[in-house]
Amino acid sequence: SDVLGLVARQGTVQGLDLVYFNYPQHLAGLQPQAVVAALEAAGLRAGGVAMRFPESMRLGAFTGPDEELRQQAIDMTVDGCRWAQELGADELVVWPQTDGYDYQLQLDYPAAWAKAVDSFTKVADAK
């Protein structure tokens, strides 16, 4: 999982200008300055950072019943925002690959919506 080496290889692809990073998978253990330097050396820019929540949040990163896990998801997303800013990326993609249910009417939709709004508000208000 040599992310900086992968960035260097992506720099050899004709016509490729932007790359996206999954957070935390691609960026854990790296320093933003090192990633920026790798991008510059490859002639690339970061287009965005895409959140990838761990399996432990499969009941809903922002909507699940466990408040501690929800706070971890909020904190992780704030960190993802910081990475996007440090890399000069234009966007942060929040993809809740699992949202806590499989079938219609399997959860309390108004309660889940309220948790999602509260979580995004906390992310947006973070400093």
Beta strands, then each sheet from edge to edge (+ up, - down):
strand 1: 18-23
strand 2: 45-51
strand 3: 91-94
sheet 1: 1+ 2+ 3+
end
